Amino acid sequence: MFDKFWQNALFTIICGAFGGLIVLGGNVLLSGVHMELGSWASWFSGILTSLGLIATWISSYLKSRVQLNIKLRTDNFYVGGKKEPIHINYFIEIFNSGHVPVRVSEVGLYIKKINNKRIKDKKFIPFYTNYNDFKNGGKTLQPQEELKKRTNNSLLEDSFSDNAEISENSGTLTVVTYIQDKSNNIYYGKEHSEIDMQELSSFGEITAELIRLGKIKYDNIKPK
């Protein structure tokens, strides 16, 4: 299945080919040069053949190319009638929309900016939960198959704190989802997400305190 870029490319080629025919025909009529019907048929047949070869090449190229749809989704959790969430689960959802199996070895967030300022060194925050997905070096994601990886606000905050530039006072992080395959190739999601570090920290503190006091358990925390 063609992605938008190649759809547009093929549409442009077809329009250009037919536009060229129209211009050629107009010039022939205006110049008064007589052209046999067989010549027109040959031109038309040649162009269709060329378009067919181009379409076949594009289709073959796409079938040999990794195509992944990588998105970040969050679930807010509430308890005891509270209007503000006390806990957040972060899900990275990966759908293999191409024809090539991908051996996924790591999933997480790539930090692009801190407080809208680009950072020099690339920082990757893996999601360390659900290790069973990645036994023996990774999980093979077959074409048209989906994989989900999850972490929560407390674990994510701990992962962020392992990086010297990031702390509770870092403000807002601009992140992009990523996956890494067994050959260390990295693929990125298209959407940017914002994570407020102070908000993330407060969620972790509230959740930890309520669990410590025995007022809630993880299995009692329900999404709104």
Summary of the structure (lengths in Angstrom):
residues: 224
radius of gyration: 26.6
end to end distance: 37.3
largest distance: 94.4
contacts: 599
relative contact order: 0.15
helix: 42%
strand: 34%
